[in-house]
Amino acid sequence: MRIYKVGGAVRDRLLGIPVADIDRVVVGATTEEMLAKGFRPVGADFPVFLHPKTGEEYALARTERKSGRGYGGFTFHASPEVTLEEDLIRRDLTINAMAEDDQQNVTDPYHGQRDLEARILRHVSPAFAEDPLRVLRVARFAARYSGLGFTVAAETLDLMRQLSESGELQALTAERSWKEISRALMEDRPQVFIEVLRACGALKVLMPEIDALFGVPQPETHHPEIDTGAHTLSVLEQAAKHEQPLTVRWACLLHDLGKGLTPEDEWPRHIAHEFKGLKLIKAVNERFKAPRDCQELALLVGEFHTHGHRAQELKPSTLLELLQRFDVYRRPQRFEEFIAACEMDARGRKGLEERSYPQADYLRGAANAARSVEVQPLLEKGFKGPELGEAIKRERLKALKAYKEKA
């Protein structure tokens, strides 16, 4: 029995960056031997075990063969005869197909170290094209490592293009797709994820609503970058720079989908794009079964981001309606995330990345003014039921009028 660290643990140590997860592979062992040593089985599809003391995962070396469509369409074979090299060749990228023993001696049959030095993301073998999930994984690795100078090898991009054209991407489950998308959006350069998907044709298949934004112009006075797709990538870039949470990044990605529906003869204006985009945002949300908080914020940002930009111009009654829609009294965090998404949208414009966004503080002040209205005095006056609701609304409107006059 020989045990090796594999994959990301080896890759990141060689890159000199912190190692987050450690995967181990066991060569020359049987399931019975692992059980005899106290390891606990957890793998449903193939033999994975938890260490009896540390709880870390150990997987038996295995080979795999394509047997159906999609990410799950594989049969696995694990036995003591499977070599380390046979286990490594089934992995996606050469930089993930290295192993090391306890003395940090590296086994590198597919030249991962060479590609690390050259800053190349390259597939290990032609079997790469058997797993459609790898299109998303490579794009995610590009988002993670592009800051270190990594790019996708041309021949790997070709295989990704073939996968995108094959219909295999449609076989991916919503859960697996969302796992990769959400992880990619939380990388340092999430815009690179979208760029790589677009370069290999996968964006058109997975998110045609976003792909449709490229080549659609906007008024240059408001958007010096002009192209709506380029603007969306810039907004995503700003969200990452400002370390926004996943909910905000997802909303930033989807906020302008309505502009993809504008007829060409109306370009570069996009009248009512906020409302037109809602059905598209809903469709993307449902396609990937995004978590509820991501879905809700994306829809609200899509509908109201221009309200955010025009906050200081809004009538008190419109401001009150906005605050009511966000339920700022019970869900203050969601309104904060809306403000953040609006600010990222404003900063995601060429040459305007550092411009201040006074609307943020104005909206926070408005929310505080509305929240300052106390219910108890109204109860003491005898208001109850629907009448109480109307009385609270009137008082909040008064508070917002006073706030607007002072601001």
MARMAR-569455 format. One record per residue (C-alpha): residue number from 0; residue in three letters; x, y, z. Coordinates in steps of 0.001 Angstrom, whole numbers. Example, Ala and Ser with C-alpha at 12.3 -4.5 7.8 and 13.67 -1.06 7.14 Angstrom:
0 / ala / 12300 / -4500 / 7800
1 / ser / 13670 / -1060 / 7140
***
This chain:
0 / met / 0 / 0 / 0
1 / arg / 1417 / 3376 / -1071
2 / ile / -239 / 6718 / -275
3 / tyr / 238 / 9932 / -2272
4 / lys / -1054 / 13479 / -2139
5 / val / -2540 / 14345 / -5524
6 / gly / -4121 / 17192 / -7470
7 / gly / -4515 / 20646 / -5986
8 / ala / -2371 / 19990 / -2910
9 / val / 664 / 19284 / -5122
10 / arg / -147 / 22023 / -7634
11 / asp / -560 / 24788 / -5072
12 / arg / 2502 / 23777 / -3032
13 / leu / 4618 / 23988 / -6186
14 / leu / 3070 / 27374 / -6991
15 / gly / 3938 / 28566 / -3497
16 / ile / 349 / 29417 / -2561
17 / pro / -1650 / 28142 / 445
18 / val / -2976 / 24596 / 110
19 / ala / -6706 / 24516 / 872
20 / asp / -7710 / 20868 / 324
21 / ile / -5596 / 17727 / 427
22 / asp / -6668 / 14748 / -1702
23 / arg / -4935 / 11415 / -1248
24 / val / -4840 / 8358 / -3468
25 / val / -3988 / 4864 / -2252
26 / val / -2170 / 2540 / -4674
27 / gly / -1911 / -1225 / -4213
28 / ala / -4713 / -1666 / -1687
29 / thr / -8092 / -3396 / -1569
30 / thr / -11293 / -2275 / 94
31 / glu / -10880 / -5085 / 2626
32 / glu / -7385 / -3855 / 3584
33 / met / -8657 / -304 / 4080
34 / leu / -11498 / -1527 / 6304
35 / ala / -9084 / -3713 / 8293
36 / lys / -7006 / -601 / 9049
37 / gly / -10057 / 1174 / 10430
38 / phe / -10879 / 3391 / 7427
39 / arg / -14597 / 4187 / 7033
40 / pro / -16144 / 3913 / 3525
41 / val / -18056 / 6944 / 2192
42 / gly / -17940 / 6706 / -1616
43 / ala / -21118 / 5636 / -3342
44 / asp / -19692 / 5616 / -6890
45 / phe / -16127 / 4510 / -6137
46 / pro / -14102 / 3505 / -3061
47 / val / -13389 / 6566 / -911
48 / phe / -12558 / 6197 / 2773
49 / leu / -12201 / 8438 / 5810
50 / his / -9055 / 8123 / 7928
51 / pro / -9940 / 6602 / 11347
52 / lys / -8220 / 9446 / 13260
53 / thr / -8031 / 12550 / 11044
54 / gly / -11260 / 12053 / 9057
55 / glu / -9411 / 13006 / 5838
56 / glu / -10397 / 11377 / 2531
57 / tyr / -8386 / 8604 / 918
58 / ala / -9451 / 7211 / -2488
59 / leu / -8311 / 3931 / -4026
60 / ala / -6468 / 4350 / -7313
61 / arg / -8937 / 3810 / -10138
62 / thr / -9478 / 3954 / -13863
63 / glu / -12630 / 5180 / -15576
64 / arg / -14440 / 4509 / -18819
65 / lys / -17108 / 6560 / -20568
66 / ser / -20444 / 4738 / -20435
67 / gly / -23106 / 7401 / -20958
68 / arg / -23811 / 11101 / -21352
69 / gly / -22801 / 13869 / -19027
70 / tyr / -20733 / 14218 / -15889
71 / gly / -22041 / 10977 / -14338
72 / gly / -21734 / 8825 / -17446
73 / phe / -18662 / 6854 / -16323
74 / thr / -17888 / 3417 / -14914
75 / phe / -14988 / 3135 / -12477
76 / his / -12603 / 284 / -11780
77 / ala / -10533 / 225 / -8585
78 / ser / -8109 / -2584 / -7783
79 / pro / -4580 / -3078 / -6348
80 / glu / -3314 / -3457 / -9937
81 / val / -4222 / 113 / -10946
82 / thr / -995 / 2135 / -11110
83 / leu / -475 / 5712 / -9977
84 / glu / 68 / 6764 / -13609
85 / glu / -3237 / 5144 / -14632
86 / asp / -5034 / 7006 / -11856
87 / leu / -3437 / 10343 / -12805
88 / ile / -4206 / 10098 / -16540
89 / arg / -7959 / 10274 / -15877
90 / arg / -7583 / 13771 / -14361
91 / asp / -8476 / 16955 / -16241
92 / leu / -5344 / 19152 / -16438
93 / thr / -1645 / 18329 / -16358
94 / ile / -1158 / 20685 / -13397
95 / asn / -3727 / 18588 / -11503
96 / ala / -2194 / 15250 / -12549
97 / met / 818 / 15204 / -10248
98 / ala / 1375 / 13224 / -7050
99 / glu / 3862 / 13383 / -4209
100 / asp / 4883 / 11025 / -1414
101 / asp / 5596 / 11884 / 2205
102 / gln / 9102 / 13090 / 1282
103 / gln / 7629 / 15491 / -1317
104 / asn / 9071 / 13458 / -4192
105 / val / 6876 / 14433 / -7153
106 / thr / 5535 / 11931 / -9686
107 / asp / 4758 / 13891 / -12834
108 / pro / 4142 / 11587 / -15828
109 / tyr / 2202 / 14186 / -17860
110 / his / 4536 / 17211 / -17468
111 / gly / 2442 / 19220 / -15038
112 / gln / 5514 / 20989 / -13629
113 / arg / 6501 / 22119 / -17100
114 / asp / 3024 / 23576 / -17643
115 / leu / 3114 / 25232 / -14210
116 / glu / 6297 / 27030 / -15208
117 / ala / 4865 / 27959 / -18618
118 / arg / 1597 / 29089 / -16973
119 / ile / -488 / 26840 / -19233
120 / leu / -3779 / 25068 / -18474
121 / arg / -3518 / 21951 / -20663
122 / his / -5597 / 18755 / -20759
123 / val / -3931 / 15485 / -19785
124 / ser / -5351 / 13223 / -22503
125 / pro / -8018 / 13103 / -25235
126 / ala / -10326 / 11567 / -22605
127 / phe / -10756 / 15158 / -21382
128 / ala / -13484 / 15536 / -24024
129 / glu / -15550 / 12764 / -22422
130 / asp / -16586 / 14904 / -19435
131 / pro / -18559 / 18102 / -20171
132 / leu / -18105 / 19395 / -16611
133 / arg / -14446 / 19966 / -17462
134 / val / -15393 / 22913 / -19675
135 / leu / -16653 / 24713 / -16572
136 / arg / -13740 / 23488 / -14428
137 / val / -11079 / 24761 / -16835
138 / ala / -12840 / 28132 / -17102
139 / arg / -12920 / 28246 / -13297
140 / phe / -9204 / 27448 / -13042
141 / ala / -8558 / 30194 / -15597
142 / ala / -10460 / 32625 / -13349
143 / arg / -8435 / 31492 / -10340
144 / tyr / -4974 / 31523 / -11884
145 / ser / -5128 / 34190 / -14599
146 / gly / -3685 / 36642 / -12083
147 / leu / -544 / 34480 / -12081
148 / gly / -402 / 34632 / -15885
149 / phe / -2112 / 31310 / -16700
150 / thr / -3921 / 30882 / -20021
151 / val / -5766 / 27946 / -21603
152 / ala / -3743 / 25949 / -24157
153 / ala / -5082 / 26351 / -27703
154 / glu / -5565 / 22597 / -28135
155 / thr / -7482 / 22400 / -24829
156 / leu / -9709 / 25279 / -25924
157 / asp / -10368 / 23320 / -29134
158 / leu / -11517 / 20289 / -27127
159 / met / -13719 / 22558 / -25007
160 / arg / -15198 / 23947 / -28217
161 / gln / -15916 / 20419 / -29463
162 / leu / -17658 / 19614 / -26175
163 / ser / -19714 / 22795 / -26425
164 / glu / -20851 / 21854 / -29918
165 / ser / -21534 / 18192 / -29096
166 / gly / -24670 / 18698 / -27012
167 / glu / -22961 / 17141 / -23973
168 / leu / -23204 / 20358 / -21947
169 / gln / -26981 / 19956 / -21874
170 / ala / -26491 / 16690 / -19970
171 / leu / -24988 / 18544 / -16977
172 / thr / -27254 / 18681 / -13952
173 / ala / -28239 / 22063 / -12546
174 / glu / -26567 / 21175 / -9237
175 / arg / -23176 / 20334 / -10757
176 / ser / -23261 / 23382 / -13024
177 / trp / -24176 / 25708 / -10153
178 / lys / -21381 / 24292 / -7987
179 / glu / -18795 / 25238 / -10630
180 / ile / -20437 / 28577 / -11511
181 / ser / -20726 / 29698 / -7890
182 / arg / -17122 / 28712 / -7136
183 / ala / -15920 / 30503 / -10266
184 / leu / -17822 / 33688 / -9379
185 / met / -16015 / 33752 / -6020
186 / glu / -12552 / 33620 / -7622
187 / asp / -10347 / 36726 / -7828
188 / arg / -11126 / 37228 / -11531
189 / pro / -14627 / 35846 / -12181
190 / gln / -14891 / 37792 / -15445
191 / val / -12229 / 35455 / -16899
192 / phe / -14591 / 32517 / -16295
193 / ile / -17177 / 34146 / -18554
194 / glu / -14525 / 35117 / -21138
195 / val / -13249 / 31522 / -21412
196 / leu / -16775 / 30095 / -21660
197 / arg / -17473 / 32554 / -24449
198 / ala / -14201 / 31770 / -26253
199 / cys / -15078 / 28064 / -26495
200 / gly / -18769 / 28541 / -27335
201 / ala / -20031 / 27229 / -23978
202 / leu / -21545 / 30547 / -22883
203 / lys / -23922 / 30466 / -25862
204 / val / -25088 / 27004 / -24746
205 / leu / -25223 / 27463 / -20967
206 / met / -26158 / 31152 / -20656
207 / pro / -27354 / 32413 / -24043
208 / glu / -28894 / 35431 / -22281
209 / ile / -25421 / 36659 / -21268
210 / asp / -23815 / 35708 / -24573
211 / ala / -26432 / 37869 / -26344
212 / leu / -25143 / 41004 / -24585
213 / phe / -21845 / 41058 / -26497
214 / gly / -22027 / 43375 / -29476
215 / val / -25019 / 45278 / -28082
216 / pro / -24146 / 49005 / -27772
217 / gln / -25129 / 51424 / -25000
218 / pro / -25067 / 55236 / -24997
219 / glu / -21422 / 56320 / -24824
220 / thr / -22200 / 59239 / -22489
221 / his / -23197 / 56816 / -19720
222 / his / -21112 / 53855 / -20857
223 / pro / -17719 / 54763 / -22342
224 / glu / -17072 / 51022 / -22868
225 / ile / -20197 / 50971 / -25137
226 / asp / -20513 / 47154 / -25401
227 / thr / -23050 / 45707 / -22924
228 / gly / -21177 / 42416 / -22621
229 / ala / -17922 / 44219 / -21863
230 / his / -19776 / 46293 / -19259
231 / thr / -21153 / 43152 / -17571
232 / leu / -17629 / 41723 / -17288
233 / ser / -16376 / 45012 / -15817
234 / val / -19167 / 45029 / -13231
235 / leu / -18238 / 41465 / -12249
236 / glu / -14590 / 42496 / -12042
237 / gln / -15487 / 45360 / -9689
238 / ala / -17582 / 43023 / -7526
239 / ala / -14549 / 40771 / -7071
240 / lys / -12195 / 43695 / -6391
241 / his / -14566 / 44913 / -3683
242 / glu / -14880 / 41365 / -2269
243 / gln / -18646 / 41199 / -2663
244 / pro / -20523 / 38042 / -1622
245 / leu / -21917 / 35503 / -4086
246 / thr / -25418 / 37035 / -4025
247 / val / -24072 / 40386 / -5242
248 / arg / -21800 / 38818 / -7871
249 / trp / -24674 / 36752 / -9277
250 / ala / -26896 / 39853 / -9427
251 / cys / -24092 / 41803 / -11154
252 / leu / -23787 / 39098 / -13801
253 / leu / -27517 / 39138 / -14602
254 / his / -28524 / 42766 / -14011
255 / asp / -28580 / 43929 / -17663
256 / leu / -30033 / 40872 / -19435
257 / gly / -32953 / 42931 / -20738
258 / lys / -30612 / 44886 / -23024
259 / gly / -30141 / 41721 / -25069
260 / leu / -33821 / 41977 / -26071
261 / thr / -33682 / 45554 / -27405
262 / pro / -34420 / 45687 / -31166
263 / glu / -31436 / 46929 / -33171
264 / asp / -33357 / 49895 / -34516
265 / glu / -33659 / 51212 / -30931
266 / trp / -29928 / 50930 / -30127
267 / pro / -28081 / 52319 / -28249
268 / arg / -31056 / 53174 / -25966
269 / his / -32654 / 50395 / -23926
270 / ile / -36088 / 51549 / -22873
271 / ala / -37607 / 49523 / -19981
272 / his / -34757 / 46993 / -20115
273 / glu / -35164 / 46533 / -16348
274 / phe / -38624 / 44981 / -16748
275 / lys / -37879 / 43165 / -19991
276 / gly / -34950 / 41420 / -18341
277 / leu / -36924 / 39912 / -15466
278 / lys / -38174 / 36889 / -17418
279 / leu / -34595 / 36192 / -18568
280 / ile / -33181 / 36519 / -15043
281 / lys / -35879 / 34157 / -13811
282 / ala / -35030 / 31647 / -16550
283 / val / -31303 / 31654 / -15683
284 / asn / -32100 / 31378 / -11968
285 / glu / -34286 / 28341 / -12568
286 / arg / -31916 / 26705 / -15076
287 / phe / -29143 / 26477 / -12493
288 / lys / -31388 / 26202 / -9427
289 / ala / -29527 / 29099 / -7833
290 / pro / -30071 / 29454 / -4062
291 / arg / -33096 / 31483 / -3080
292 / asp / -31127 / 34495 / -1791
293 / cys / -29222 / 34690 / -5097
294 / gln / -32439 / 34418 / -7104
295 / glu / -34266 / 37098 / -5123
296 / leu / -31447 / 39628 / -5195
297 / ala / -30817 / 39117 / -8929
298 / leu / -34471 / 39839 / -9728
299 / leu / -34618 / 42892 / -7452
300 / val / -31354 / 44328 / -8795
301 / gly / -32492 / 43678 / -12359
302 / glu / -35728 / 45580 / -11779
303 / phe / -34483 / 48442 / -9605
304 / his / -30782 / 49147 / -10331
305 / thr / -31635 / 52306 / -12275
306 / his / -33683 / 53451 / -9253
307 / gly / -30493 / 53062 / -7262
308 / his / -28550 / 55264 / -9671
309 / arg / -31308 / 57919 / -9583
310 / ala / -31872 / 57645 / -5824
311 / gln / -31517 / 61362 / -5110
312 / glu / -34044 / 62231 / -7832
313 / leu / -36754 / 59826 / -6622
314 / lys / -39943 / 61186 / -5101
315 / pro / -40456 / 60215 / -1436
316 / ser / -43386 / 58018 / -2464
317 / thr / -41242 / 56136 / -5015
318 / leu / -38484 / 55807 / -2435
319 / leu / -40980 / 54364 / 43
320 / glu / -42205 / 51823 / -2533
321 / leu / -38594 / 50795 / -3174
322 / leu / -37933 / 50279 / 527
323 / gln / -41177 / 48303 / 880
324 / arg / -40231 / 46008 / -2009
325 / phe / -36934 / 45216 / -313
326 / asp / -38606 / 44761 / 3087
327 / val / -35834 / 46859 / 4640
328 / tyr / -37495 / 46639 / 8054
329 / arg / -37041 / 42875 / 8395
330 / arg / -34306 / 42219 / 5814
331 / pro / -31795 / 45092 / 6022
332 / gln / -28937 / 42963 / 4653
333 / arg / -30697 / 42416 / 1326
334 / phe / -30999 / 46189 / 813
335 / glu / -27283 / 46583 / 1628
336 / glu / -26494 / 43991 / -1058
337 / phe / -28715 / 45857 / -3524
338 / ile / -26789 / 49069 / -2827
339 / ala / -23507 / 47191 / -3326
340 / ala / -24673 / 45779 / -6683
341 / cys / -25739 / 49259 / -7848
342 / glu / -22351 / 50671 / -6880
343 / met / -20533 / 47883 / -8744
344 / asp / -22709 / 48633 / -11789
345 / ala / -21739 / 52314 / -11611
346 / arg / -18053 / 51467 / -11217
347 / gly / -18098 / 48900 / -14026
348 / arg / -17672 / 51583 / -16679
349 / lys / -14477 / 52379 / -18514
350 / gly / -12573 / 55178 / -16807
351 / leu / -15168 / 55568 / -14039
352 / glu / -14031 / 52744 / -11773
353 / glu / -12889 / 55086 / -8991
354 / arg / -15747 / 57594 / -9163
355 / ser / -17607 / 58071 / -5877
356 / tyr / -21156 / 56757 / -5490
357 / pro / -23043 / 59123 / -3146
358 / gln / -26293 / 57302 / -3899
359 / ala / -25151 / 54542 / -1520
360 / asp / -25195 / 56730 / 1577
361 / tyr / -28360 / 58472 / 415
362 / leu / -30196 / 55136 / 154
363 / arg / -28900 / 54010 / 3554
364 / gly / -30085 / 57293 / 5077
365 / ala / -33522 / 56861 / 3496
366 / ala / -33809 / 53330 / 4896
367 / asn / -32837 / 54575 / 8363
368 / ala / -35390 / 57402 / 8150
369 / ala / -38172 / 54955 / 7278
370 / arg / -37056 / 52539 / 10009
371 / ser / -37080 / 55331 / 12597
372 / val / -40883 / 55439 / 12575
373 / glu / -42139 / 53840 / 15790
374 / val / -45241 / 51680 / 15811
375 / gln / -46102 / 51942 / 19539
376 / pro / -47426 / 55550 / 19449
377 / leu / -49743 / 54566 / 16588
378 / leu / -51031 / 51571 / 18569
379 / glu / -51678 / 53859 / 21524
380 / lys / -53746 / 56088 / 19246
381 / gly / -55985 / 53084 / 18565
382 / phe / -54821 / 52125 / 15072
383 / lys / -55044 / 48412 / 14282
384 / gly / -55312 / 46031 / 11329
385 / pro / -55248 / 47606 / 7844
386 / glu / -55641 / 51076 / 9360
387 / leu / -52422 / 50582 / 11334
388 / gly / -50616 / 49601 / 8133
389 / glu / -51814 / 52776 / 6407
390 / ala / -50851 / 54924 / 9385
391 / ile / -47337 / 53452 / 9459
392 / lys / -47031 / 54094 / 5735
393 / arg / -48107 / 57747 / 6159
394 / glu / -45573 / 58288 / 8941
395 / arg / -42790 / 56699 / 6912
396 / leu / -43663 / 58897 / 3945
397 / lys / -43493 / 61970 / 6212
398 / ala / -40093 / 60825 / 7498
399 / leu / -38822 / 60377 / 3930
400 / lys / -40072 / 63818 / 2883
401 / ala / -38228 / 65360 / 5831
402 / tyr / -35116 / 63335 / 4975
403 / lys / -35179 / 64432 / 1325
404 / glu / -35525 / 68099 / 2300
405 / lys / -32534 / 67871 / 4635
406 / ala / -30292 / 65802 / 2308
***
